[in-house]
Amino acid sequence: MDKQWSDNGAPLVSPDAKFRQELARALQDTHHRQRVQRQLYSSPATRHNQPTFWTFLGAISLLMLFFGLGYYIGRKTP
């Protein structure tokens, strides 16, 4: 284990218990904040990216209008 804590012949100091506790608490706080942000802000974004009934209805309406105008213009010109 001495080799793990040495760097270029100078021994490194392992972190004390207080530092480990503060680091663990900070990591838990960060994880909690990120989870809350994902719950608050990602739900509407994912719903917005998913196609809905109105999106399909609009797309079908536009296609029908486009092909209807093409058919009308094609029949009108001899």
Secondary structure as UniProt FT lines:
FT   TURN            2..5
FT   STRAND          6..7
FT   TURN            8..9
FT   STRAND          10..11
FT   HELIX           17..49
FT   HELIX           53..76
//
